[in-house]
């Protein structure tokens, strides 16, 4: 069980650091606003907390009336993965939106030049 916990902590930590590094890089390049960067930085910090202390999941489950099953590591890793997927989907959707805006602007300017 210790090997699974260590592997989950390593994977979760790496994913959180990747999210933080990518978000900071996008902020520095002007692709992301400060608010979005802070949101993903806080999310990455929460991911690290859940990754390093998976007992938080067990405690939370027991507080809301569930039974402690010792599955905090599995649920924590699942949460980390879901947050990472959410980040990737957000980044892709934001890029598509910006590309679409640029395309519409270019087409409008091209159409204006024809007139």
Biopython code that builds the backbone (N, CA, C, O; Angstrom):
import numpy as np
from Bio.PDB.StructureBuilder import StructureBuilder

atoms = [
    (1, "UNK", "N", (0.825, -1.196, 0.000)),
    (1, "UNK", "CA", (0.000, 0.000, 0.000)),
    (1, "UNK", "C", (0.866, 1.255, 0.000)),
    (1, "UNK", "O", (0.490, 2.271, -0.583)),
    (2, "UNK", "N", (2.017, 1.186, 0.649)),
    (2, "UNK", "CA", (2.904, 2.350, 0.683)),
    (2, "UNK", "C", (3.414, 2.707, -0.703)),
    (2, "UNK", "O", (3.604, 3.882, -1.018)),
    (3, "UNK", "N", (3.638, 1.687, -1.537)),
    (3, "UNK", "CA", (4.102, 1.953, -2.904)),
    (3, "UNK", "C", (3.035, 2.687, -3.697)),
    (3, "UNK", "O", (3.347, 3.607, -4.454)),
    (4, "UNK", "N", (1.762, 2.286, -3.531)),
    (4, "UNK", "CA", (0.661, 2.938, -4.245)),
    (4, "UNK", "C", (0.529, 4.379, -3.779)),
    (4, "UNK", "O", (0.330, 5.281, -4.592)),
    (5, "UNK", "N", (0.639, 4.598, -2.479)),
    (5, "UNK", "CA", (0.550, 5.954, -1.940)),
    (5, "UNK", "C", (1.688, 6.812, -2.466)),
    (5, "UNK", "O", (1.463, 7.954, -2.868)),
    (6, "UNK", "N", (2.884, 6.292, -2.469)),
    (6, "UNK", "CA", (4.032, 7.049, -2.979)),
    (6, "UNK", "C", (3.879, 7.353, -4.465)),
    (6, "UNK", "O", (4.153, 8.470, -4.903)),
    (7, "UNK", "N", (3.442, 6.359, -5.242)),
    (7, "UNK", "CA", (3.236, 6.581, -6.675)),
    (7, "UNK", "C", (2.161, 7.626, -6.913)),
    (7, "UNK", "O", (2.310, 8.472, -7.795)),
    (8, "UNK", "N", (1.075, 7.586, -6.141)),
    (8, "UNK", "CA", (-0.007, 8.570, -6.275)),
    (8, "UNK", "C", (0.491, 9.964, -5.915)),
    (8, "UNK", "O", (0.136, 10.943, -6.573)),
    (9, "UNK", "N", (1.305, 10.055, -4.880)),
    (9, "UNK", "CA", (1.847, 11.355, -4.485)),
    (9, "UNK", "C", (2.781, 11.916, -5.554)),
    (9, "UNK", "O", (2.771, 13.118, -5.822)),
    (10, "UNK", "N", (3.569, 11.069, -6.151)),
    (10, "UNK", "CA", (4.486, 11.519, -7.194)),
    (10, "UNK", "C", (3.710, 11.985, -8.424)),
    (10, "UNK", "O", (3.970, 13.063, -8.958)),
    (11, "UNK", "N", (2.754, 11.166, -8.872)),
    (11, "UNK", "CA", (1.957, 11.520, -10.052)),
    (11, "UNK", "C", (1.161, 12.799, -9.798)),
    (11, "UNK", "O", (1.143, 13.698, -10.638)),
    (12, "UNK", "N", (0.508, 12.880, -8.649)),
    (12, "UNK", "CA", (-0.272, 14.066, -8.305)),
    (12, "UNK", "C", (0.583, 15.312, -8.214)),
    (12, "UNK", "O", (0.192, 16.378, -8.689)),
    (13, "UNK", "N", (1.748, 15.180, -7.606)),
    (13, "UNK", "CA", (2.660, 16.313, -7.497)),
    (13, "UNK", "C", (3.151, 16.783, -8.856)),
    (13, "UNK", "O", (3.227, 17.983, -9.116)),
    (14, "UNK", "N", (3.481, 15.836, -9.718)),
    (14, "UNK", "CA", (3.947, 16.195, -11.067)),
    (14, "UNK", "C", (2.840, 16.895, -11.848)),
    (14, "UNK", "O", (3.089, 17.914, -12.491)),
    (15, "UNK", "N", (1.614, 16.356, -11.798)),
    (15, "UNK", "CA", (0.503, 16.988, -12.515)),
    (15, "UNK", "C", (0.221, 18.394, -11.984)),
    (15, "UNK", "O", (-0.031, 19.312, -12.764)),
    (16, "UNK", "N", (0.263, 18.562, -10.665)),
    (16, "UNK", "CA", (0.034, 19.888, -10.084)),
    (16, "UNK", "C", (1.118, 20.868, -10.526)),
    (16, "UNK", "O", (0.824, 22.019, -10.848)),
    (17, "UNK", "N", (2.350, 20.420, -10.542)),
    (17, "UNK", "CA", (3.439, 21.299, -10.970)),
    (17, "UNK", "C", (3.351, 21.627, -12.456)),
    (17, "UNK", "O", (3.689, 22.737, -12.865)),
    (18, "UNK", "N", (2.901, 20.675, -13.264)),
    (18, "UNK", "CA", (2.718, 20.931, -14.698)),
    (18, "UNK", "C", (1.638, 21.986, -14.909)),
    (18, "UNK", "O", (1.807, 22.906, -15.708)),
    (19, "UNK", "N", (0.523, 21.847, -14.184)),
    (19, "UNK", "CA", (-0.556, 22.832, -14.293)),
    (19, "UNK", "C", (-0.051, 24.208, -13.883)),
    (19, "UNK", "O", (-0.303, 25.195, -14.574)),
    (20, "UNK", "N", (0.656, 24.276, -12.772)),
    (20, "UNK", "CA", (1.168, 25.556, -12.282)),
    (20, "UNK", "C", (2.167, 26.166, -13.259)),
    (20, "UNK", "O", (2.098, 27.362, -13.544)),
    (21, "UNK", "N", (3.087, 25.367, -13.771)),
    (21, "UNK", "CA", (4.096, 25.875, -14.709)),
    (21, "UNK", "C", (3.457, 26.348, -16.013)),
    (21, "UNK", "O", (3.804, 27.415, -16.519)),
    (22, "UNK", "N", (2.533, 25.569, -16.555)),
    (22, "UNK", "CA", (1.869, 25.963, -17.799)),
    (22, "UNK", "C", (1.028, 27.210, -17.612)),
    (22, "UNK", "O", (1.018, 28.093, -18.470)),
    (23, "UNK", "N", (0.327, 27.283, -16.500)),
    (23, "UNK", "CA", (-0.509, 28.445, -16.239)),
    (23, "UNK", "C", (0.355, 29.696, -16.053)),
    (23, "UNK", "O", (0.012, 30.764, -16.560)),
    (24, "UNK", "N", (1.452, 29.575, -15.343)),
    (24, "UNK", "CA", (2.354, 30.718, -15.167)),
    (24, "UNK", "C", (2.943, 31.154, -16.497)),
    (24, "UNK", "O", (3.044, 32.349, -16.774)),
    (25, "UNK", "N", (3.331, 30.193, -17.317)),
    (25, "UNK", "CA", (3.890, 30.514, -18.624)),
    (25, "UNK", "C", (2.857, 31.242, -19.492)),
    (25, "UNK", "O", (3.181, 32.226, -20.158)),
    (26, "UNK", "N", (1.619, 30.753, -19.480)),
    (26, "UNK", "CA", (0.560, 31.420, -20.245)),
    (26, "UNK", "C", (0.294, 32.823, -19.712)),
    (26, "UNK", "O", (0.057, 33.747, -20.490)),
    (27, "UNK", "N", (0.331, 32.990, -18.391)),
    (27, "UNK", "CA", (0.140, 34.317, -17.802)),
    (27, "UNK", "C", (1.272, 35.259, -18.205)),
    (27, "UNK", "O", (1.035, 36.411, -18.569)),
    (28, "UNK", "N", (2.489, 34.762, -18.134)),
    (28, "UNK", "CA", (3.656, 35.580, -18.476)),
    (28, "UNK", "C", (3.634, 36.014, -19.936)),
    (28, "UNK", "O", (4.071, 37.117, -20.266)),
    (29, "UNK", "N", (3.126, 35.147, -20.811)),
    (29, "UNK", "CA", (3.047, 35.465, -22.241)),
    (29, "UNK", "C", (1.823, 36.309, -22.588)),
    (29, "UNK", "O", (1.675, 36.741, -23.731)),
    (30, "UNK", "N", (0.952, 36.543, -21.621)),
    (30, "UNK", "CA", (-0.239, 37.338, -21.854)),
    (30, "UNK", "C", (-1.410, 36.555, -22.419)),
    (30, "UNK", "O", (-2.393, 37.145, -22.866)),
    (31, "UNK", "N", (-1.317, 35.237, -22.404)),
    (31, "UNK", "CA", (-2.398, 34.396, -22.915)),
    (31, "UNK", "C", (-3.483, 34.166, -21.864)),
    (31, "UNK", "O", (-4.588, 33.740, -22.200)),
    (32, "UNK", "N", (-3.179, 34.441, -20.605)),
    (32, "UNK", "CA", (-4.085, 34.222, -19.492)),
    (32, "UNK", "C", (-4.140, 35.468, -18.631)),
    (32, "UNK", "O", (-3.140, 36.172, -18.491)),
    (33, "UNK", "N", (-5.294, 35.744, -18.058)),
    (33, "UNK", "CA", (-5.410, 36.883, -17.144)),
    (33, "UNK", "C", (-4.879, 36.488, -15.760)),
    (33, "UNK", "O", (-4.653, 35.314, -15.468)),
    (34, "UNK", "N", (-4.692, 37.501, -14.930)),
    (34, "UNK", "CA", (-4.205, 37.249, -13.578)),
    (34, "UNK", "C", (-5.212, 36.416, -12.785)),
    (34, "UNK", "O", (-4.820, 35.548, -12.005)),
    (35, "UNK", "N", (-6.506, 36.675, -12.981)),
    (35, "UNK", "CA", (-7.526, 35.935, -12.255)),
    (35, "UNK", "C", (-7.493, 34.443, -12.615)),
    (35, "UNK", "O", (-7.599, 33.584, -11.739)),
    (36, "UNK", "N", (-7.346, 34.148, -13.898)),
    (36, "UNK", "CA", (-7.293, 32.743, -14.322)),
    (36, "UNK", "C", (-6.031, 32.083, -13.774)),
    (36, "UNK", "O", (-6.077, 30.943, -13.310)),
    (37, "UNK", "N", (-4.908, 32.793, -13.826)),
    (37, "UNK", "CA", (-3.671, 32.244, -13.271)),
    (37, "UNK", "C", (-3.830, 31.943, -11.788)),
    (37, "UNK", "O", (-3.422, 30.879, -11.323)),
    (38, "UNK", "N", (-4.422, 32.878, -11.036)),
    (38, "UNK", "CA", (-4.608, 32.657, -9.603)),
    (38, "UNK", "C", (-5.552, 31.483, -9.334)),
    (38, "UNK", "O", (-5.331, 30.709, -8.402)),
    (39, "UNK", "N", (-6.601, 31.352, -10.148)),
    (39, "UNK", "CA", (-7.506, 30.210, -9.998)),
    (39, "UNK", "C", (-6.756, 28.902, -10.154)),
    (39, "UNK", "O", (-6.896, 28.001, -9.327)),
    (40, "UNK", "N", (-5.951, 28.791, -11.219)),
    (40, "UNK", "CA", (-5.235, 27.532, -11.443)),
    (40, "UNK", "C", (-4.110, 27.339, -10.433)),
    (40, "UNK", "O", (-3.767, 26.201, -10.112)),
    (41, "UNK", "N", (-3.524, 28.429, -9.922)),
    (41, "UNK", "CA", (-2.498, 28.298, -8.891)),
    (41, "UNK", "C", (-3.115, 27.767, -7.595)),
    (41, "UNK", "O", (-2.533, 26.907, -6.935)),
    (42, "UNK", "N", (-4.292, 28.282, -7.236)),
    (42, "UNK", "CA", (-4.978, 27.789, -6.039)),
    (42, "UNK", "C", (-5.404, 26.336, -6.239)),
    (42, "UNK", "O", (-5.292, 25.517, -5.327)),
    (43, "UNK", "N", (-5.891, 26.024, -7.434)),
    (43, "UNK", "CA", (-6.274, 24.646, -7.736)),
    (43, "UNK", "C", (-5.070, 23.718, -7.624)),
    (43, "UNK", "O", (-5.180, 22.628, -7.062)),
    (44, "UNK", "N", (-3.929, 24.138, -8.150)),
    (44, "UNK", "CA", (-2.713, 23.318, -8.062)),
    (44, "UNK", "C", (-2.298, 23.127, -6.606)),
    (44, "UNK", "O", (-1.858, 22.045, -6.217)),
    (45, "UNK", "N", (-2.441, 24.184, -5.805)),
    (45, "UNK", "CA", (-2.099, 24.069, -4.385)),
    (45, "UNK", "C", (-3.024, 23.068, -3.690)),
    (45, "UNK", "O", (-2.575, 22.262, -2.875)),
    (46, "UNK", "N", (-4.316, 23.126, -4.018)),
    (46, "UNK", "CA", (-5.259, 22.159, -3.439)),
    (46, "UNK", "C", (-4.942, 20.737, -3.882)),
    (46, "UNK", "O", (-5.052, 19.791, -3.102)),
    (47, "UNK", "N", (-4.548, 20.599, -5.145)),
    (47, "UNK", "CA", (-4.148, 19.279, -5.648)),
    (47, "UNK", "C", (-2.960, 18.755, -4.852)),
    (47, "UNK", "O", (-2.937, 17.590, -4.455)),
    (48, "UNK", "N", (-1.978, 19.614, -4.622)),
    (48, "UNK", "CA", (-0.800, 19.196, -3.847)),
    (48, "UNK", "C", (-1.184, 18.803, -2.425)),
    (48, "UNK", "O", (-0.663, 17.826, -1.889)),
    (49, "UNK", "N", (-2.094, 19.560, -1.812)),
    (49, "UNK", "CA", (-2.516, 19.239, -0.446)),
    (49, "UNK", "C", (-3.198, 17.877, -0.401)),
    (49, "UNK", "O", (-2.896, 17.052, 0.461)),
    (50, "UNK", "N", (-4.129, 17.643, -1.344)),
    (50, "UNK", "CA", (-4.826, 16.351, -1.375)),
    (50, "UNK", "C", (-3.846, 15.224, -1.700)),
    (50, "UNK", "O", (-3.967, 14.119, -1.172)),
    (51, "UNK", "N", (-2.882, 15.508, -2.565)),
    (51, "UNK", "CA", (-1.902, 14.490, -2.937)),
    (51, "UNK", "C", (-0.999, 14.127, -1.766)),
    (51, "UNK", "O", (-0.738, 12.951, -1.517)),
    (52, "UNK", "N", (-0.524, 15.139, -1.050)),
    (52, "UNK", "CA", (0.396, 14.879, 0.057)),
    (52, "UNK", "C", (-0.311, 14.349, 1.302)),
    (52, "UNK", "O", (0.287, 13.622, 2.095)),
    (53, "UNK", "N", (-1.583, 14.713, 1.474)),
    (53, "UNK", "CA", (-2.340, 14.284, 2.650)),
    (53, "UNK", "C", (-3.665, 13.648, 2.225)),
    (53, "UNK", "O", (-4.723, 14.249, 2.413)),
    (54, "UNK", "N", (-3.621, 12.438, 1.654)),
    (54, "UNK", "CA", (-4.853, 11.805, 1.165)),
    (54, "UNK", "C", (-5.843, 11.462, 2.279)),
    (54, "UNK", "O", (-7.004, 11.158, 2.004)),
    (55, "UNK", "N", (-5.392, 11.507, 3.527)),
    (55, "UNK", "CA", (-6.290, 11.250, 4.643)),
    (55, "UNK", "C", (-7.403, 12.293, 4.686)),
    (55, "UNK", "O", (-8.466, 12.038, 5.252)),
    (56, "UNK", "N", (-7.167, 13.474, 4.091)),
    (56, "UNK", "CA", (-8.176, 14.529, 4.054)),
    (56, "UNK", "C", (-9.451, 14.011, 3.407)),
    (56, "UNK", "O", (-10.552, 14.352, 3.840)),
    (57, "UNK", "N", (-9.309, 13.191, 2.375)),
    (57, "UNK", "CA", (-10.483, 12.643, 1.690)),
    (57, "UNK", "C", (-11.252, 11.723, 2.634)),
    (57, "UNK", "O", (-12.479, 11.796, 2.709)),
    (58, "UNK", "N", (-10.535, 10.855, 3.355)),
    (58, "UNK", "CA", (-11.198, 9.949, 4.303)),
    (58, "UNK", "C", (-11.904, 10.740, 5.407)),
    (58, "UNK", "O", (-13.032, 10.415, 5.781)),
    (59, "UNK", "N", (-11.251, 11.763, 5.921)),
    (59, "UNK", "CA", (-11.851, 12.583, 6.979)),
    (59, "UNK", "C", (-13.094, 13.293, 6.461)),
    (59, "UNK", "O", (-14.114, 13.348, 7.149)),
    (60, "UNK", "N", (-13.011, 13.836, 5.248)),
    (60, "UNK", "CA", (-14.155, 14.533, 4.656)),
    (60, "UNK", "C", (-15.317, 13.573, 4.449)),
    (60, "UNK", "O", (-16.463, 13.915, 4.739)),
    (61, "UNK", "N", (-15.033, 12.385, 3.954)),
    (61, "UNK", "CA", (-16.088, 11.390, 3.744)),
    (61, "UNK", "C", (-16.741, 11.024, 5.064)),
    (61, "UNK", "O", (-17.965, 10.913, 5.133)),
    (62, "UNK", "N", (-15.949, 10.833, 6.119)),
    (62, "UNK", "CA", (-16.536, 10.468, 7.413)),
    (62, "UNK", "C", (-17.328, 11.625, 8.016)),
    (62, "UNK", "O", (-18.307, 11.388, 8.723)),
    (63, "UNK", "N", (-16.930, 12.870, 7.753)),
    (63, "UNK", "CA", (-17.653, 14.042, 8.289)),
    (63, "UNK", "C", (-19.031, 14.186, 7.656)),
    (63, "UNK", "O", (-19.972, 14.626, 8.317)),
    (64, "UNK", "N", (-19.159, 13.819, 6.379)),
    (64, "UNK", "CA", (-20.452, 13.970, 5.715)),
    (64, "UNK", "C", (-21.312, 12.713, 5.839)),
    (64, "UNK", "O", (-22.341, 12.589, 5.174)),
    (65, "UNK", "N", (-20.887, 11.791, 6.687)),
    (65, "UNK", "CA", (-21.735, 10.641, 6.989)),
    (65, "UNK", "C", (-21.337, 9.340, 6.339)),
    (65, "UNK", "O", (-21.985, 8.321, 6.576)),
    (66, "UNK", "N", (-20.299, 9.332, 5.531)),
    (66, "UNK", "CA", (-19.872, 8.090, 4.893)),
    (66, "UNK", "C", (-18.979, 7.276, 5.802)),
    (66, "UNK", "O", (-18.604, 7.723, 6.886)),
    (67, "UNK", "N", (-18.647, 6.100, 5.366)),
    (67, "UNK", "CA", (-17.756, 5.246, 6.133)),
    (67, "UNK", "C", (-16.325, 5.441, 5.653)),
    (67, "UNK", "O", (-16.072, 5.600, 4.459)),
    (68, "UNK", "N", (-15.404, 5.426, 6.593)),
    (68, "UNK", "CA", (-13.988, 5.536, 6.232)),
    (68, "UNK", "C", (-13.568, 4.207, 5.630)),
    (68, "UNK", "O", (-13.656, 3.161, 6.273)),
    (69, "UNK", "N", (-13.112, 4.263, 4.391)),
    (69, "UNK", "CA", (-12.768, 3.023, 3.698)),
    (69, "UNK", "C", (-11.280, 2.916, 3.398)),
    (69, "UNK", "O", (-10.808, 1.864, 2.967)),
    (70, "UNK", "N", (-10.543, 3.988, 3.621)),
    (70, "UNK", "CA", (-9.125, 3.953, 3.297)),
    (70, "UNK", "C", (-8.865, 4.180, 1.817)),
    (70, "UNK", "O", (-7.757, 3.940, 1.336)),
    (71, "UNK", "N", (-9.865, 4.636, 1.101)),
    (71, "UNK", "CA", (-9.716, 4.865, -0.334)),
    (71, "UNK", "C", (-9.326, 6.312, -0.656)),
    (71, "UNK", "O", (-9.450, 6.754, -1.799)),
    (72, "UNK", "N", (-8.860, 7.036, 0.346)),
    (72, "UNK", "CA", (-8.474, 8.429, 0.138)),
    (72, "UNK", "C", (-7.448, 8.598, -0.956)),
    (72, "UNK", "O", (-7.514, 9.552, -1.732)),
    (73, "UNK", "N", (-6.504, 7.688, -1.028)),
    (73, "UNK", "CA", (-5.469, 7.764, -2.061)),
    (73, "UNK", "C", (-6.072, 7.616, -3.447)),
    (73, "UNK", "O", (-5.730, 8.371, -4.357)),
    (74, "UNK", "N", (-6.959, 6.656, -3.613)),
    (74, "UNK", "CA", (-7.587, 6.424, -4.915)),
    (74, "UNK", "C", (-8.455, 7.611, -5.297)),
    (74, "UNK", "O", (-8.369, 8.105, -6.421)),
    (75, "UNK", "N", (-9.299, 8.079, -4.363)),
    (75, "UNK", "CA", (-10.159, 9.220, -4.652)),
    (75, "UNK", "C", (-9.334, 10.477, -4.879)),
    (75, "UNK", "O", (-9.648, 11.276, -5.762)),
    (76, "UNK", "N", (-8.293, 10.656, -4.096)),
    (76, "UNK", "CA", (-7.422, 11.818, -4.256)),
    (76, "UNK", "C", (-6.766, 11.830, -5.627)),
    (76, "UNK", "O", (-6.708, 12.866, -6.289)),
    (77, "UNK", "N", (-6.279, 10.690, -6.042)),
    (77, "UNK", "CA", (-5.655, 10.605, -7.362)),
    (77, "UNK", "C", (-6.690, 10.850, -8.457)),
    (77, "UNK", "O", (-6.394, 11.488, -9.467)),
    (78, "UNK", "N", (-7.898, 10.340, -8.253)),
    (78, "UNK", "CA", (-8.970, 10.606, -9.221)),
    (78, "UNK", "C", (-9.289, 12.088, -9.314)),
    (78, "UNK", "O", (-9.480, 12.618, -10.409)),
    (79, "UNK", "N", (-9.346, 12.761, -8.170)),
    (79, "UNK", "CA", (-9.585, 14.201, -8.168)),
    (79, "UNK", "C", (-8.471, 14.952, -8.869)),
    (79, "UNK", "O", (-8.723, 15.878, -9.639)),
    (80, "UNK", "N", (-7.255, 14.554, -8.605)),
    (80, "UNK", "CA", (-6.113, 15.186, -9.256)),
    (80, "UNK", "C", (-6.221, 15.036, -10.769)),
    (80, "UNK", "O", (-5.999, 15.995, -11.509)),
    (81, "UNK", "N", (-6.558, 13.845, -11.222)),
    (81, "UNK", "CA", (-6.684, 13.589, -12.654)),
    (81, "UNK", "C", (-7.814, 14.417, -13.258)),
    (81, "UNK", "O", (-7.665, 14.968, -14.348)),
    (82, "UNK", "N", (-8.942, 14.508, -12.556)),
    (82, "UNK", "CA", (-10.072, 15.306, -13.052)),
    (82, "UNK", "C", (-9.696, 16.783, -13.136)),
    (82, "UNK", "O", (-10.035, 17.449, -14.115)),
    (83, "UNK", "N", (-9.003, 17.302, -12.129)),
    (83, "UNK", "CA", (-8.570, 18.695, -12.175)),
    (83, "UNK", "C", (-7.605, 18.928, -13.334)),
    (83, "UNK", "O", (-7.679, 19.955, -14.009)),
    (84, "UNK", "N", (-6.717, 17.994, -13.562)),
    (84, "UNK", "CA", (-5.774, 18.141, -14.665)),
    (84, "UNK", "C", (-6.509, 18.131, -16.005)),
    (84, "UNK", "O", (-6.213, 18.942, -16.882)),
    (85, "UNK", "N", (-7.460, 17.219, -16.163)),
    (85, "UNK", "CA", (-8.242, 17.188, -17.398)),
    (85, "UNK", "C", (-9.031, 18.481, -17.577)),
    (85, "UNK", "O", (-9.128, 19.007, -18.685)),
    (86, "UNK", "N", (-9.589, 18.985, -16.493)),
    (86, "UNK", "CA", (-10.314, 20.264, -16.571)),
    (86, "UNK", "C", (-9.397, 21.376, -17.042)),
    (86, "UNK", "O", (-9.790, 22.203, -17.865)),
    (87, "UNK", "N", (-8.189, 21.401, -16.532)),
    (87, "UNK", "CA", (-7.229, 22.422, -16.947)),
    (87, "UNK", "C", (-6.923, 22.302, -18.434)),
    (87, "UNK", "O", (-6.926, 23.301, -19.153)),
    (88, "UNK", "N", (-6.661, 21.099, -18.889)),
    (88, "UNK", "CA", (-6.332, 20.898, -20.311)),
    (88, "UNK", "C", (-7.501, 21.286, -21.213)),
    (88, "UNK", "O", (-7.302, 21.913, -22.253)),
    (89, "UNK", "N", (-8.708, 20.919, -20.820)),
    (89, "UNK", "CA", (-9.889, 21.286, -21.608)),
    (89, "UNK", "C", (-10.054, 22.800, -21.626)),
    (89, "UNK", "O", (-10.372, 23.373, -22.668)),
    (90, "UNK", "N", (-9.844, 23.451, -20.491)),
    (90, "UNK", "CA", (-9.944, 24.907, -20.429)),
    (90, "UNK", "C", (-8.947, 25.563, -21.366)),
    (90, "UNK", "O", (-9.295, 26.486, -22.103)),
    (91, "UNK", "N", (-7.707, 25.089, -21.339)),
    (91, "UNK", "CA", (-6.662, 25.675, -22.189)),
    (91, "UNK", "C", (-7.013, 25.489, -23.661)),
    (91, "UNK", "O", (-6.894, 26.427, -24.449)),
    (92, "UNK", "N", (-7.436, 24.305, -24.032)),
    (92, "UNK", "CA", (-7.799, 24.049, -25.438)),
    (92, "UNK", "C", (-8.975, 24.915, -25.870)),
    (92, "UNK", "O", (-8.938, 25.509, -26.948)),
    (93, "UNK", "N", (-10.012, 24.998, -25.051)),
    (93, "UNK", "CA", (-11.190, 25.805, -25.398)),
    (93, "UNK", "C", (-10.823, 27.276, -25.508)),
    (93, "UNK", "O", (-11.321, 27.973, -26.392)),
    (94, "UNK", "N", (-9.967, 27.749, -24.632)),
    (94, "UNK", "CA", (-9.542, 29.148, -24.678)),
    (94, "UNK", "C", (-8.759, 29.433, -25.958)),
    (94, "UNK", "O", (-8.949, 30.477, -26.582)),
    (95, "UNK", "N", (-7.891, 28.522, -26.345)),
    (95, "UNK", "CA", (-7.120, 28.705, -27.587)),
    (95, "UNK", "C", (-8.023, 28.684, -28.810)),
    (95, "UNK", "O", (-7.842, 29.485, -29.728)),
    (96, "UNK", "N", (-8.999, 27.771, -28.832)),
    (96, "UNK", "CA", (-9.936, 27.707, -29.956)),
    (96, "UNK", "C", (-10.732, 29.008, -30.038)),
    (96, "UNK", "O", (-10.945, 29.542, -31.126)),
    (97, "UNK", "N", (-11.168, 29.514, -28.891)),
    (97, "UNK", "CA", (-11.926, 30.762, -28.869)),
    (97, "UNK", "C", (-11.087, 31.921, -29.404)),
    (97, "UNK", "O", (-11.576, 32.726, -30.197)),
    (98, "UNK", "N", (-9.847, 32.008, -28.982)),
    (98, "UNK", "CA", (-8.975, 33.086, -29.460)),
    (98, "UNK", "C", (-8.685, 32.943, -30.955)),
    (98, "UNK", "O", (-8.670, 33.938, -31.680)),
    (99, "UNK", "N", (-8.457, 31.719, -31.417)),
    (99, "UNK", "CA", (-8.224, 31.498, -32.843)),
    (99, "UNK", "C", (-9.450, 31.863, -33.665)),
    (99, "UNK", "O", (-9.328, 32.455, -34.737)),
    (100, "UNK", "N", (-10.625, 31.515, -33.170)),
    (100, "UNK", "CA", (-11.865, 31.837, -33.867)),
    (100, "UNK", "C", (-12.076, 33.348, -33.923)),
    (100, "UNK", "O", (-12.490, 33.883, -34.952)),
    (101, "UNK", "N", (-11.793, 34.029, -32.827)),
    (101, "UNK", "CA", (-11.905, 35.490, -32.809)),
    (101, "UNK", "C", (-10.956, 36.113, -33.816)),
    (101, "UNK", "O", (-11.337, 37.028, -34.546)),
    (102, "UNK", "N", (-9.737, 35.631, -33.860)),
    (102, "UNK", "CA", (-8.754, 36.157, -34.811)),
    (102, "UNK", "C", (-9.192, 35.896, -36.251)),
    (102, "UNK", "O", (-9.040, 36.763, -37.112)),
    (103, "UNK", "N", (-9.725, 34.727, -36.511)),
    (103, "UNK", "CA", (-10.198, 34.385, -37.851)),
    (103, "UNK", "C", (-11.339, 35.296, -38.281)),
    (103, "UNK", "O", (-11.359, 35.775, -39.414)),
    (104, "UNK", "N", (-12.281, 35.534, -37.392)),
    (104, "UNK", "CA", (-13.401, 36.419, -37.711)),
    (104, "UNK", "C", (-12.905, 37.839, -37.968)),
    (104, "UNK", "O", (-13.389, 38.507, -38.883)),
    (105, "UNK", "N", (-11.954, 38.301, -37.177)),
    (105, "UNK", "CA", (-11.404, 39.639, -37.389)),
    (105, "UNK", "C", (-10.691, 39.726, -38.734)),
    (105, "UNK", "O", (-10.851, 40.703, -39.465)),
    (106, "UNK", "N", (-9.916, 38.716, -39.052)),
    (106, "UNK", "CA", (-9.204, 38.711, -40.334)),
    (106, "UNK", "C", (-10.174, 38.697, -41.519)),
    (106, "UNK", "O", (-9.977, 39.416, -42.499)),
    (107, "UNK", "N", (-11.209, 37.885, -41.422)),
    (107, "UNK", "CA", (-12.214, 37.830, -42.490)),
    (107, "UNK", "C", (-12.957, 39.153, -42.627)),
    (107, "UNK", "O", (-13.254, 39.586, -43.740)),
    (108, "UNK", "N", (-13.259, 39.797, -41.504)),
    (108, "UNK", "CA", (-13.946, 41.081, -41.553)),
    (108, "UNK", "C", (-13.074, 42.143, -42.203)),
    (108, "UNK", "O", (-13.564, 42.949, -42.994)),
    (109, "UNK", "N", (-11.781, 42.151, -41.877)),
    (109, "UNK", "CA", (-10.855, 43.118, -42.489)),
    (109, "UNK", "C", (-10.688, 42.841, -43.971)),
    (109, "UNK", "O", (-10.627, 43.770, -44.776)),
    (110, "UNK", "N", (-10.614, 41.565, -44.338)),
    (110, "UNK", "CA", (-10.494, 41.185, -45.750)),
    (110, "UNK", "C", (-11.730, 41.627, -46.512)),
    (110, "UNK", "O", (-11.620, 42.158, -47.618)),
    (111, "UNK", "N", (-12.906, 41.415, -45.935)),
    (111, "UNK", "CA", (-14.156, 41.811, -46.560)),
    (111, "UNK", "C", (-14.247, 43.333, -46.669)),
    (111, "UNK", "O", (-14.762, 43.852, -47.660)),
    (112, "UNK", "N", (-13.754, 44.048, -45.667)),
    (112, "UNK", "CA", (-13.768, 45.505, -45.686)),
    (112, "UNK", "C", (-12.860, 46.063, -46.769)),
    (112, "UNK", "O", (-13.187, 47.073, -47.392)),
    (113, "UNK", "N", (-11.722, 45.417, -47.002)),
    (113, "UNK", "CA", (-10.782, 45.862, -48.031)),
    (113, "UNK", "C", (-11.352, 45.671, -49.431)),
    (113, "UNK", "O", (-11.019, 46.430, -50.342)),
    (114, "UNK", "N", (-12.210, 44.663, -49.617)),
    (114, "UNK", "CA", (-12.808, 44.408, -50.921)),
    (114, "UNK", "C", (-13.808, 45.506, -51.301)),
    (114, "UNK", "O", (-14.006, 45.783, -52.484)),
    (115, "UNK", "N", (-14.420, 46.112, -50.325)),
    (115, "UNK", "CA", (-15.434, 47.134, -50.586)),
    (115, "UNK", "C", (-14.824, 48.418, -50.864)),
    (115, "UNK", "O", (-15.529, 49.397, -51.108)),
]
sb = StructureBuilder()
sb.init_structure("model")
sb.init_model(0)
sb.init_chain("A")
sb.init_seg("    ")
for serial, (resi, resn, name, xyz) in enumerate(atoms, 1):
    if name == "N":
        sb.init_residue(resn, " ", resi, " ")
    sb.init_atom(name, np.array(xyz, "f"), 0.0, 1.0, " ", f" {name:<3s}", serial, name[0])
structure = sb.get_structure()
